[in-house]
Amino acid sequence: MKPRVMILLGSSSDFSIAKKAIDILETLCIPYDIKVASAHRTHEKVKKIVTESTKNGIEVFMGIAGLSAHLPGIIAANTHKPVVGVPVDVKVGGLDALYASVQMPFGAPVATVGIDRGDNGALLAAQIIGIHDEEVRKRVSSMRSSFFEKVNKDESKLLEKVNGSYYSPSSFDAQEFKKDNCAGEQDLDSYENLDVAVIAGSHSDIKFARKTTNFLDKMDVSYDFSVISPVRHSKKFEDQLKKVRNAKLFIALTGLSAHVTGAIVAYTEKPVIGVPCSIRLDGMDALLSMVNMPPGVPVATVGIDNGGNAAILAAEMLGITNKSVETDIIRFKGNIE
């Protein structure tokens, strides 16, 4: 049984976070391997593990590290496979590790998830593998359904404690909400054979989206591009998601409170790449609300305004089985100065 996911820990003290990832991969029946190697103290070991693992068929790397967490970035520098970064809270709430992981320069993207969210890191890795493996995608879907059941049970336990005089419960069939209704509707034509759906939250995000679409053009990756807000135009947003539901993955570019990525991950079980845009507060509001998603709904977050890295990450995901895209991404990364 060959591993499909390689987990690298910057320190053995990060194992509690890795255990969250291991539990998810075990549940989803995805073979994995795990190593301990420091980007700073055992640089050559990291490089050797990554280069040999890439040759041996690893599909997704996970880098789990705290402090100045350069491990995910060093992994990304030595492979053309997608890299998931999991920042660990060792000091200052994990913000140092988060910034070190997510704010990668153009050409070496790291799909960063929330601080200490090893579970979301593993689920994102599974979603990436699920792009080309239908059985994994089905298991991810089943896991998402189990999250619904857990929330439903938690609600029932909570409501048992409510006994106020003015408590007036309404009734509805919770099972109606188990699956997003719009995901299965066929009332709108959908695009077939679409690689990427690119969605910007507002016209102010378009300048960052151009970096994404320009690179996708260079890679001959098919995409649809739209500008629409789930907050101001919720029905139109749902209709757009129906049209692009067959996309292999999504890229969302959005500023402020980053509702676009949250709305998409609530809708789909496919990978969602998020680009926080610097509309206010230098993009920090969008970054933090985008990356720190709750368990079960990861967003593969790249650096602020870095639409180019989002496109490279998408190409790395698609290149796992698409040899043409893989060749292009290897050539492109090799020519970056």
Salt bridges, closest charged atoms under 4 A:
ASP23 OD1 - LYS19 NZ 2.76
ASP33 OD2 - LYS35 NZ 3.68
GLU52 OE2 - LYS48 NZ 2.69
GLU59 OE2 - ARG4 NE 2.75
GLU59 OE1 - HIS132 NE2 2.85
ASP119 OD2 - ARG117 NH2 2.88
ASP133 OD2 - ARG4 NH1 2.88
GLU134 OE2 - LYS138 NZ 3.79
GLU135 OE2 - LYS138 NZ 3.80
GLU149 OE2 - LYS178 NZ 2.97
ASP154 OD2 - LYS150 NZ 2.96
GLU185 OE1 - LYS242 NZ 2.90
ASP195 OD1 - LYS248 NZ 3.14
ASP239 OD1 - LYS235 NZ 2.94
ASP239 OD1 - LYS242 NZ 3.39
GLU269 OE2 - LYS179 NZ 3.13
GLU316 OE2 - LYS333 NZ 2.84
GLU326 OE2 - HIS80 NE2 2.90
GLU326 OE2 - LYS81 NZ 3.58
GLU326 OE1 - LYS323 NZ 3.35
ASP328 OD1 - ARG331 NH2 2.64
